[in-house]
Amino acid sequence: MVGRWGGDEFIVVLDSGLAEAQSHIERLQKWVFGEYTVQLGTDPPKVNMDAALGLVEWQPRGTVKEVLGRADAAKYQEKTAARVAGER
């Protein structure tokens, strides 16, 4: 299930284990992320497509609020790691 969560945030719910979900994410990153040339006028700009992803697994007796909070924290952790890596 895929839906827009708000602004530029989306949520994807998979019926799978964590390892399979990670495999889906890696495939998505290879397929979508990267540099694209936008065919616009005589000087086509290049656009880099990237995103931070927060992958978490549903915990027994967990609430939707808890899983979304953990996913949000994981997303921001990935954003911070990417920013630090880019500064090197």
C-alpha positions, 0 to 999 in steps of 0.5 A: 500500500502506498500513500502520500503522508503529507508535503513531500512525504510518502508512506509504503506499507509492505506485507513482508519481513525486514530483509525483504523490505530492505531488498525492495528499497535497494531495488527502488533506489537503483531504479529511481535515484540518480541524476536526470537531464530534463529536456527543457529548452536549449540548455537542459538542466540536470536534476538529482533525485534522492530521498531519505527512507525510514525502514522499520518493522511492525512490533507486536502490540505496537501502535500505529503512532509508535511505528510511524514515530520510529520510521520518522526517526529512522528517516531523519537519521538517514538524512543526517548520515547522508549530509555528514557523508556529503561533507567529507 
